[in-house]
């Protein structure tokens, strides 16, 4: 896939790539200046996450991710670990 850079240094990311990576208008990308190639990653918006979690902050405080998942989806019973087979 190819893209042409404008005189202002702008490029259009092809729609197939935007859809696959979940890029949306206004998405902030971070470019790695140390890479030997063009490398960009999506920037995690902690402010947006805080806004989404804001009303639950007191309920979430001090709980592990496993405990939160159990609360939202119910406890999951994991199958017993398989015993290694003997060779010989």
NORNOR-V787354 format. One line per field, one symbol per residue. ss: DSSP state (h for helix, s for strand, l for the rest). phi: phi as a letter, one per 20 degrees, with the letter a starting at -180 (. if undefined). A space follows every 10 residues. Layout:
# NORNOR-V787354
ss: ???
phi: ???
This chain:
# NORNOR-V787354
ss: llllllllll llllhhhhhh hlllllllss slllllllls sslllhhhhh hhhhhhhhhh llllhhhhhh hhhlllllll llllllll
phi: .cbdeefene cdfggffgff emecgnfedd eefefebfcc cfefefffff ffegfdgffe gndfffffff fednfdeeff ffefeedq
